[in-house]
Amino acid sequence: MEIAGFDFQNPASMYADNMRLSSSPAIQSSEKFADALRKASANAVVEKPIGEAPIDKEDKLYQLCLELETFLVKNLLTGMRNTVQKSGFIDDSYAGKMYEDMLYDEYAKDYTKNANFGLAAQAYRQLKNKGV
C-alpha cells in the first residue's frame, strides 16, 4: 500500500530512494544500511509464540472450555448483581429469583460468545498441550 509516496510494505525502499539523491559518503553508507535492512526484512521469519496451536471450535474440549468461561463470567455477573440495589422490577418471589438467575445465565452465554475474553481459548491451549 502506498500513500503519498510512502510504501508501507517496504519502507526501506523509500528511505533508500531518498538517500540516492545525494552522493555524500554518509548517504552512501545509509544506502548500504537501507539495502541491508531490505534484505533482512525479506528474509525475516515470523514465529508464532509457543503454545499458539490452532483452535478447533468443534472439539468437545473447546466446548467444555467455553462452558468453564461461561461459568466464570456468570460468577462475575452474580457478584456484580449483588452490589446493585433492587428496583422492584423483578419481584423477590421464588419465580422472580429463578427468572433473574436464568436471565444472568443467558447474559453470561452471550458475553462469552461475543466478547471474546479469551479464557476458553487459553484453557483449551493449555489442556491440549497436556494431552487431555
Sequence and secondary structure as in RCSB ss.txt:
>XXXX:A:sequence
MEIAGFDFQNPASMYADNMRLSSSPAIQSSEKFADALRKASANAVVEKPIGEAPIDKEDKLYQLCLELETFLVKN
LLTGMRNTVQKSGFIDDSYAGKMYEDMLYDEYAKDYTKNANFGLAAQAYRQLKNKGV
>XXXX:A:secstr
 EETTEESS HHHHHHHHHTT   HHHHHHHHHHHHHHHHHHS      TT     TTSHHHHHHHHHHHHHHHH
HHHHHHTTS   SSS SSHHHHHHHHHHHHHHHHHHHHHH  SHHHHHHHHHHHHT 
